[in-house]
Amino acid sequence: MIAFDLECYHGHIFEGWFDSLKSFEEQNSKKMVVCPYCHDSNIKRVISPVAVKRSIPENMTSQEPIDYRKLAMEVIDYIKKNSEDVGTKFAAEALKIHYGVAEQKSIRGSATDEEEKVLKEEGIEFFKVPMPKEDDDIKN
């Protein structure tokens, strides 16, 4: 079983449990997933908060502080290494991928407010991550 955080068109956030992502997608496409608050069936997955438990070695008396700058750069590096930069063509490429005209792949780029609105209306999920310019990359 897998738990997803879900949101209806009206902004209610709730949790749903499914056998798999495919199971959720199948049920959602058949309008079987509904908001427990307003019974809306226009449902999308939202990013879930994640917690990672780390065991502390016995010889350590206190936990080392988290280097958030380093963590942020690791996330940025991961995104850069695992996605294609399509620049200002982000919305067009996302639409092509969504409708099967282009191959499924991870992309990154920029979109105007109007383009973001179109993507949302088409049911295309995306999220914004502020990416530093190459010249502005944080140095350790």
C-alpha positions in Angstrom: 0.0 0.0 0.0 1.1 3.5 -0.7 -0.4 6.8 0.8 -0.7 9.9 -1.4 -1.6 13.4 -0.3 -4.5 14.5 -2.5 -6.2 17.8 -3.2 -9.6 18.5 -4.7 -10.4 21.4 -7.1 -11.7 23.4 -4.1 -8.3 23.1 -2.2 -9.2 20.5 0.4 -6.2 18.3 1.2 -6.7 14.7 2.3 -4.8 11.3 2.3 -5.6 8.3 0.1 -4.3 4.8 0.2 -3.8 2.8 -2.9 -2.1 -0.5 -4.0 0.2 1.5 -6.4 0.4 4.7 -8.4 -1.2 2.9 -11.3 -4.1 1.9 -9.1 -4.6 5.6 -8.0 -4.4 6.8 -11.6 -7.0 4.2 -12.8 -9.4 5.0 -10.0 -9.0 8.7 -10.4 -9.6 8.6 -14.2 -12.9 6.7 -13.5 -13.8 9.5 -10.9 -13.8 6.9 -8.1 -11.6 9.1 -5.9 -13.6 11.8 -4.2 -12.9 14.5 -1.6 -14.3 13.5 1.8 -15.2 17.1 2.5 -17.1 18.3 -0.6 -17.4 15.1 -2.7 -15.6 16.7 -5.6 -14.0 14.1 -8.0 -11.5 16.5 -9.6 -8.5 15.2 -7.7 -4.8 15.6 -8.0 -1.8 14.3 -6.1 0.2 16.9 -4.2 3.8 16.7 -2.9 3.9 15.1 0.5 6.1 16.2 3.3 8.9 13.7 3.9 10.7 12.9 7.1 13.9 10.9 7.2 14.9 9.2 10.5 18.6 8.9 11.0 20.2 6.8 13.6 22.9 8.4 15.7 26.0 6.3 16.5 26.3 5.5 20.2 29.6 7.5 20.5 27.8 10.7 19.3 26.2 12.6 22.1 24.4 15.2 19.9 23.2 15.3 16.3 25.4 17.2 13.9 23.7 20.3 12.5 22.2 20.0 9.1 24.1 22.0 6.4 21.0 23.4 4.6 23.1 25.1 1.9 24.8 21.9 1.0 21.5 20.0 1.1 20.0 22.6 -1.3 22.9 22.3 -3.7 22.6 18.5 -3.7 18.9 18.9 -4.6 19.7 21.4 -7.4 22.5 19.1 -8.7 20.1 16.1 -8.7 17.5 18.1 -10.7 20.1 19.3 -13.2 21.6 15.8 -13.7 18.2 14.1 -14.0 16.2 16.5 -16.1 16.4 18.2 -19.5 16.5 22.0 -19.5 13.9 23.1 -22.1 14.1 26.8 -21.2 11.2 28.9 -22.1 9.5 26.0 -24.0 8.6 24.3 -20.7 4.8 24.6 -21.1 4.9 23.4 -24.7 7.1 20.5 -23.9 5.0 19.5 -20.9 1.9 19.5 -23.0 3.6 17.4 -25.7 4.7 14.9 -23.0 1.2 14.9 -21.3 -0.5 14.1 -24.6 2.0 11.5 -25.8 3.4 13.5 -28.7 6.8 13.5 -27.1 8.6 10.8 -25.0 8.1 10.8 -21.3 11.0 12.5 -19.5 11.8 14.8 -16.7 12.1 18.4 -17.9 12.8 21.8 -16.3 12.5 25.3 -17.6 10.4 28.4 -17.1 6.8 29.3 -17.8 4.7 32.5 -17.7 1.8 32.8 -15.2 -0.6 32.3 -18.2 1.3 29.1 -19.3 1.2 27.8 -15.7 -2.6 28.4 -15.7 -3.0 26.4 -18.9 -0.9 23.5 -17.5 -3.1 23.4 -14.4 -6.3 23.4 -16.4 -4.9 20.5 -18.5 -4.2 18.5 -15.3 -0.4 18.6 -15.7 1.4 18.5 -12.4 4.5 20.6 -11.9 6.3 22.3 -9.1 8.5 25.3 -8.9 12.1 25.1 -7.7 14.2 28.3 -7.7 17.3 27.4 -9.7 20.3 29.6 -9.3 22.0 30.9 -12.4 25.3 29.2 -13.2 27.2 32.3 -12.1 25.2 32.5 -8.9 25.7 28.9 -7.7 26.4 28.7 -4.1 30.0 27.7 -3.3 30.9 25.7 -0.2 
